[in-house]
Amino acid sequence: MPIEDAQRWNQRYQAEVKNALVNHRQFLHDNAKYLPKKGVILDVAMGLGKNAGFLLSSGFQVIGVDISFAGVSIAKEHFPEIQALVADLNHWIFPENYFDGIINFYYLQRDLFPKFKYILKSGGILIAETLMKVSIKVKPELTPEHLLDHGELLSLCQDLEILEYREGLVKSRRGLELSIASIIARKG
Ligand SMILES: C[S@@+](CC[C@H](N)C(=O)[O-])C[C@H]1O[C@@H](n2cnc3c(N)ncnc32)[C@H](O)[C@@H]1O
């Protein structure tokens, strides 16, 4: 339901922008060293662009894609150098062997993972993190299809070389302990 998703995220971003823009993701911060020294990074479902902004400040070019016009507008306002696109990732056409890195934070679209291998350059890095199904216990409003099973992120990346993988807990902005899985993988 991409149209409903776009509307929901547009409303949320318009309402919460000040709180939501605080920080880029800790896992990206801690593991950006795995990325090639320079190049083009795709930010999948980039939201307000805080992860993209961090990568720009580290010297990368960033192409950010998100279905939310409000999110992309705010991202461009704060980080004008992002090459930002409003697009539904269910229908986006990806260029082959193009990206030096891909980041995919808190957006799960399972059929993208084979495409990640296709669009990464050889040696390119994927950094991904998202919520696991057990998070429903503390946040019942989550949609189960958007959440990972134990070990699922590893399976989704099976055609890539796994450099790091973890399952663990993060504290949300509202103080909830959410279960997440995180991965760093390389195209051989
Ligand atoms: C939880 S936010 C994650 C934002 C950002 N990656 C982060 O780490 O904060 C999920 C994002 O997915 C975007 N999204 C949802 N469905 C999408 C789709 N079909 N195509 C592209 N973006 C989508 C939403 O607009 C929203 O910005």
The ligand as an SDF file (V2000), in Angstrom:
LIG
                    3D

 27 29  0  0  0  0  0  0  0  0999 V2000
   11.2680    4.3030    9.4810 C   0  0  0  0  0  0  0  0  0  0  0  0
   11.5400    5.4190    8.1410 S   0  0  0  0  0  0  0  0  0  0  0  0
   13.2800    5.2360    7.9590 C   0  0  0  0  0  0  0  0  0  0  0  0
   13.9510    6.5000    7.4950 C   0  0  0  0  0  0  0  0  0  0  0  0
   15.4790    6.4650    7.5120 C   0  0  0  0  0  0  0  0  0  0  0  0
   16.0170    5.4190    6.6550 N   0  0  0  0  0  0  0  0  0  0  0  0
   16.0260    6.3250    8.9210 C   0  0  0  0  0  0  0  0  0  0  0  0
   16.9510    5.5520    9.1610 O   0  0  0  0  0  0  0  0  0  0  0  0
   15.5460    7.0370    9.7940 O   0  0  0  0  0  0  0  0  0  0  0  0
   10.8830    4.5230    6.7570 C   0  0  0  0  0  0  0  0  0  0  0  0
   10.9040    5.3230    5.4570 C   0  0  0  0  0  0  0  0  0  0  0  0
   10.4780    4.4720    4.3890 O   0  0  0  0  0  0  0  0  0  0  0  0
    9.7950    5.2830    3.4440 C   0  0  0  0  0  0  0  0  0  0  0  0
    8.9900    4.4100    2.5880 N   0  0  0  0  0  0  0  0  0  0  0  0
    7.9030    3.6620    2.9380 C   0  0  0  0  0  0  0  0  0  0  0  0
    7.4480    2.9780    1.8700 N   0  0  0  0  0  0  0  0  0  0  0  0
    8.2690    3.2860    0.8180 C   0  0  0  0  0  0  0  0  0  0  0  0
    8.3190    2.8950   -0.5520 C   0  0  0  0  0  0  0  0  0  0  0  0
    7.4330    2.0260   -1.0610 N   0  0  0  0  0  0  0  0  0  0  0  0
    9.2930    3.4160   -1.3430 N   0  0  0  0  0  0  0  0  0  0  0  0
   10.2000    4.3030   -0.8370 C   0  0  0  0  0  0  0  0  0  0  0  0
   10.2010    4.7150    0.4490 N   0  0  0  0  0  0  0  0  0  0  0  0
    9.2620    4.2010    1.2730 C   0  0  0  0  0  0  0  0  0  0  0  0
    8.9760    6.2230    4.3270 C   0  0  0  0  0  0  0  0  0  0  0  0
    8.5470    7.3580    3.6270 O   0  0  0  0  0  0  0  0  0  0  0  0
    9.9780    6.5280    5.4400 C   0  0  0  0  0  0  0  0  0  0  0  0
   10.7180    7.6880    5.1590 O   0  0  0  0  0  0  0  0  0  0  0  0
  1  2  1  0
  2  3  1  0
  2 10  1  0
  3  4  1  0
  4  5  1  0
  5  6  1  0
  5  7  1  0
  7  8  2  0
  7  9  1  0
 10 11  1  0
 11 12  1  0
 11 26  1  0
 12 13  1  0
 13 14  1  0
 13 24  1  0
 14 15  1  0
 14 23  1  0
 15 16  2  0
 16 17  1  0
 17 18  1  0
 17 23  2  0
 18 19  1  0
 18 20  2  0
 20 21  1  0
 21 22  2  0
 22 23  1  0
 24 25  1  0
 24 26  1  0
 26 27  1  0
M  CHG  2   2   1   9  -1
M  END
$$$$
